[in-house]
Amino acid sequence: MNEFGFQIDGARFSVPGRDILQPLDLVLESGRVHGLIGPNGSGKSTLVKLLARQLAPDGGRIAFAGRPLGDWHDRELARHIAYMPQFTPGADGMNVRELVALGRFPWHGALGRFSRTDEEKVESALARTGLVGFAERQVDTLSGGERQRAWFALMLAQDTKCILLDEPTSALDIAHEGQMLDLVQAVSRERGVTVIVVLHDINLAARVCDDIVALREGRLIAQGRAADVMTPEVLGRIYGVPMGVLPHPTRGDPIGYVL
């Protein structure tokens, strides 16, 4: 098992009357960008919440960095895993720098002093996300793309080994969703960070992810490189409709489409 990845053995999750995630066996290797894809209701967000320990599995085992996820203390886990939900909470009265500074909480605590290292991490995160000029802006006055970058900057300031993102581009236009995912990919490369990201667009996943994990009705349908998953047969099994694949006209990476 790689140093900061996940191993999932038979993990499952249900609500009354419905099995959301069937017993799942899966390895998510350290230092890679893993894209979770599949139709609505396939269990993608539930899986990310289990990895973030926002939900507890009904059975099976989940390990992070070789240790059972339940054995990690809260602050210790927050120093290793950062999680951004699909719908981020409000930030009433808070400017961008104050929001990003919240990422340092696991390192100094509520009563700890904000150190020079904390300040450097915050300023570095603002710079890396292109938000230095927005640092004094109120978060609630930002556009959707700017707000998503601010929350991602918080995660960078948290300085973790793993980042979990639940549909970070769902409210963004085409230009901003591409920029956001390019930034996610670049950070993973630069820092060796494990990224697990839920995406609704298979073509975006194929462009930026090292590994694609496809779910349908709570079951694992396929896992592998884009070239392995982006075939008409596999896409048809994932989405339940006839699919075709063609190469991107300039980059050459596969593009899936409904027939």
Salt bridges, closest charged atoms under 4 A:
ASP9 OD2 - ARG61 NH1 3.67
ASP74 OD1 - ARG53 NH2 2.61
GLU76 OE2 - ARG67 NH1 2.90
ASP118 OD1 - ARG104 NE 2.82
GLU123 OE2 - ARG97 NE 2.85
GLU136 OE2 - ARG97 NH1 2.18
ASP159 OD2 - LYS121 NZ 3.06
GLU167 OE1 - HIS200 ND1 3.68
ASP173 OD1 - HIS176 ND1 2.94
ASP182 OD1 - ARG207 NH1 3.04
GLU190 OE2 - ARG128 NH2 2.72
ASP210 OD1 - ARG189 NH2 2.96
ASP211 OD2 - HIS34 ND1 2.73
ASP228 OD2 - ARG225 NE 3.33
ASP253 OD1 - ARG251 NE 2.94
